């Protein structure tokens, strides 16, 4: 029986900055009431960190509902899948007693990330030098290029061994020409990849699915899980310093094989400050003691690469833009406790020399390099919030900060994260107007 979207409520969970907002924690939290969690874009360049009963789990490809018994997790067709990364992640989860394979499905239409893509990623970044994008070097961009160019090898292709070997040989012939003749680096071994994919076929066969058929029969809530953040969207982010996929809520449909009418709600996830990994404009970036304090207290190192994150104050102008694009209905404010020690906290409320697309609240992130932030300063609370679970118990100045953000953004803040663990959430939906 096909279950219509009118019989269930489905939600997209979207990051509203440059990634690393804490989406995994929120998806894990909400998955207790879900039947399925679907990743719809990105690859193993993502890193979602979950902390449950003191145990840290870092996921790169597998959706963040994998720790919940009875929840089906789906890697949708919009995700590019590294065979090695998927195998490693499954093995790590299973070594800890989590039956990941019984909870996971993978769309047969997912393009694969192969060794040629990784080689191209590294060769390009090395060639451009100081003007590099700052990718994770994991081959995500080149894999998406092959998808668009209609030459990708997809999950479903690996089950026909001979045909797959021929497709891989053709693909590597093309990319090795570029690697050797244009970039001047060594070619990639095609035979090794052919053998690896033959082994991968056995791993992925019981997991492979038609995600359209699968999701149409889910009787219950579906969570659509985004990777990276809206300011990295290939169309609406800080182009060209963006990822290679659409990270906004609208991509959940094309990246999962679901109906355009499927999403009932979009939840935005945002840090109480801003971070960015890699190159690109960042108007509120700090190069002072405040920036160092944010990095140290927030342990701001990439969960995928370990690279230090650039840190700065919260940018309301950028958030308004992505809230509009995503159709965000409510927010989770993350890493709020990182601000506990600051005497003063700042919010970017405007820009000097702003370049707009029609109104002061419709800001084009591609123009970020041409602006200077205008800040509103609020008095800090200088109290520990990590043990608080009720909004009324928050320090007065902490509540002022939250309520001011809600006024500026025009969207309800439904919860505040005050620590890494699953239960470190202050529920505020009944306390804020």
Secondary structure by P-SEA (a helix, b strand, c coil): cccccccbbbbbbbbccccccaaaaaaaaacccccccccccccccbbbbbbcccbbbbbcccccccccccbbbbbcccbbbcaaaaaaaaaaaaaacccccccbbbbcccccccaaaaaaaaaaaaaaccccccccccaaaaaaaaaaaccccccccccaaaaaaaaaaaaaaaaaaaaccccccccccaaaaaaaaaaaaaaacccccaaaaaaaacccbbbbbbccccccccccccccccccccccccccccccccccccccbbbbbbccbbbbccccccccccccaaaaaaaaaacccccccccbbbbbcccaaaaaaaaaaacccbbbbccccccccccbbbbbccccccccccccccccccccccbbbbbbbbbbcccccccccccccccaaaaaaaaaaaaaacccccbbbcccccccccccccccc
